[in-house]
């Protein structure tokens, strides 16, 4: 399901694919361009992302050229699942987005 949302043509142009916490559990969401699930009007409800993948060409072109499926497949090898679990715990407890630290 995740790979299908990130596949070439799944999003017109470029964008992001997210795993989000919503009012009724986890949801898989694709957003075009710079949009994200925290923005009102992007989806039926505001959702809180706990994991996201950048599927803009700049994220993968130098290494993968136009092979987005290969990029997505290899991306799973670098996901920090401990951080995703921490994000999930934060969102479910606080009912708010995970703070971004620079």
N, C-alpha and C positions, 0 to 999 in steps of 0.2 A: 504494500500500500504506500509506504513512504517513497520507494523508488518510483512508483507510478506518478506521484505528485511532483517529483523532481525531474521527471523525464523530459527530454526535448519536446516542445510543443504543449506540455501540460500547463505551462504558464505562458501567456502571450508575451514574447520578449523575455525579460529577465525578472528575477524576484527572489523569494525566499520560501522555504518550506519549514513549518514549525510543528513541534509537539507542544500542545497547550493544555492548561488546566482550565476547564470551563465549569459552569454551574452544575453540569451533569457528568463530570468525569473528564477523561483525557480525550482530546480531539486532534486530528491531523488537519492542518490548515496550510493552504498555499496562498501567498499574497504577491501581487505584482509590484515591480519596481521597488520603491522605498517603503511601501505600506507594511504595517505589522499588526498583529492581533490586538495590541493595546489601544489602537486608534478606533474611536467611535466611527461607525459606518462601514468599516472594512468587512465585518462579519455580522451575523445576527445579534451577537453580544460581544462585549469586551472580554477577551480571554487573556490569560497570563502565560506567555511562552516559558518553557523550561529547557527547550533545545531548539536550535535553528540551524539550517544549512543555507548558505549563500549560493544560489544557482545563477548569479550573474556571470557572464562570460569571464570577467576579470578574475574571478575566484579560481578558475581552473584552466584557462586557455593556454598559458605558457607551458604547462606540463602535459595537459590532455588534449589540446587543440579543441576540436569539436566533439570529443568523446565524453559528453556529460554523464552517461550511465556508468562509465568506468570511474570517473571522479566520485560519483555518489557511492559506488560500491566500496572504493578505497577509503572514503571519508569515515565510514563506520569503524575503521581500524584505529582512528585517533579520537573518537568520542570519549570524553571523560565521564564515565557512568556514575562515579562517586559525586561529581559536581551536579549532574542531572538529578540524582536522588536528593541531594541537598537543596537544589532549586525546587523540586516537587514538595519537599517537606516545608520549605519556607512559604511557598504560595498557598498550600493547603492550611497552614497555621495562620498566616497573616491576612489571607484573602487580598493580597496585593502582589504587584510585580516584584521580581527580584531586583534589588538595587544594583546599579552598574558602578563598579569601582574602576577608576582610571589608573 
